[in-house]
């Protein structure tokens, strides 16, 4: 009788754990599907923010408007990518490799990777919120602290190709 009771308790707990694992797997799979929508080549078509501020995103030393027209390649299967600023005028010409991930389905986190270093050596990065995501466009919203306030910068992306 004790063995039967013990076997029943073990079976019940295994069933509960397996159901939990299935639910976690479904959640992970749904997040992965959303994540894979970012795969490909993108261009920033506009950068919106309160124009009274001078915004220099991602420590590039370039005005936010220099990012308009920039090309971003995102490769989700290995969490890598790069962005390229076209240069011209007061804007620098820059190609910057990045390592990125998407957390909780809508938080886009990336860090710049310097030549000759590994991603795990860089502990500083950027966290932005994904909004308005569809097959061919999405926006990244960055909250930039300034004098006790927050300035919201919105980068609007348009798909230019799948790679």
Secondary structure as UniProt FT lines:
FT   HELIX           2..36
FT   TURN            37..38
FT   STRAND          40..48
FT   TURN            51..52
FT   HELIX           57..59
FT   HELIX           64..67
FT   TURN            68..69
FT   STRAND          71..75
FT   TURN            76..79
FT   STRAND          80..88
FT   TURN            89..90
FT   STRAND          91..103
FT   TURN            104..106
FT   STRAND          107..112
FT   TURN            115..116
FT   HELIX           119..121
FT   STRAND          126..131
FT   STRAND          137..146
FT   TURN            147..148
FT   STRAND          149..161
//
